[in-house]
Amino acid sequence: MNKKIVIAISFLVVLAVVVSLVLFFWVLRPSLDLPTSGRGNTIGNSVNFGIVTADDDWVFYIDTQNVTISSVEVPESQIIRMRDDGSEREVIYTNIALIEA
């Protein structure tokens, strides 16, 4: 075959692949309702030491403070959830680390 014809066919094949990818990712994919992330602990959550995450319109975070039990300071951690606008804040889990001596 003529070299110009091979180059033209190769160009058309590459163009068809690029157009197909563009159609899938910008036109068809949103209508398929595919999840955007289902990986569990993401890189962003690892960077912030896993203390904050979000799901739909809820934000979950860990609040750690010291509490006094029998005149001994011990760490207490709470998992708190609230709406992304700051409303409906509630503690959903509390853990007190007790160490026996």
N, C-alpha and C positions, 0 to 999 in steps of 0.2 A: 504494500500500500504506500501511497504517497505520504511523506513525512508530515505535511500540512494537515492531511485528513486525520492522521493518528493524533496529532496535537489537538485538533478541533474536537474529536470524539472524547478524548481524555478530559478536556475542559468542560464539555457538556455533562459528563458523568460526575465530575467533582461539583459542578454547579447544582446538579440534581440532588446530590447528597446533602449539600449545605442547605438548600431550600427545604428539603424534607426535615432536617433537624430543626430549622427555624420554625416550621409549621408545627412540629410536635411540641417543642418547648414553649412557644409563645401563644399558640392558638389552641391546640388540642389538649395539652396537659392540664390546664386549669379546669377544663370541662370534665376531665376524668376523676376529679376530686381525689388526687393522690396525696398521701400525707407528706408534709414538708420535712418532718423530722420524727423519727421513731427510734432513735438510737440510744435512748437512755441518757447517760451522762455525756454531754457534749464537751468539746474543747473549751468553749466559753464558760461552761459551768465549772470545769476543772480549774480554769484560770482564776475564778473568784472563790476558790477553795470549796466549791460546792455548797455555799451558804444561801444562794438564791436561785430559784428556777421559776418558770411560769408555764401555765397550761391554760389555754383559752383566755378567759378574762380573770383568772386567779393568779396570784403571786404567792409563792411559798418561800419562807426563809427561816433560818435558824437564829435564835437569839440566845446567847449564852451569858450568864451572870452568876455571881457567887451569892449563895444564900447561907444563913447561919442555922445550923441544926445542933442543938445541945452545945451551944457556944463554940462550935467548930464551923469554919467557913468551908463549904463544899461547892463545887461547880454544879449549876443547874442549866440544862439545855432545854429549849422549847422549840417545837416546830410550829410556826404560825402561818396561817393563810389569811389573805385578804384580797379583796377585789383590786384590780389594777388602778382604780381611782382612789384607793385608800379606805374604802368603806368595808363593812362587814368583817372586821379584824377579829380572828378567834384563834385561841391556842388549841391545836389539835393533838399535840403530844408533849408530855413533859417527862424528862429523865433527870434524876439526881444521882450523881456518881458518889456512892458511898464506899469508902475504903476502910476495911477493918485492919486495925493495927495488931 
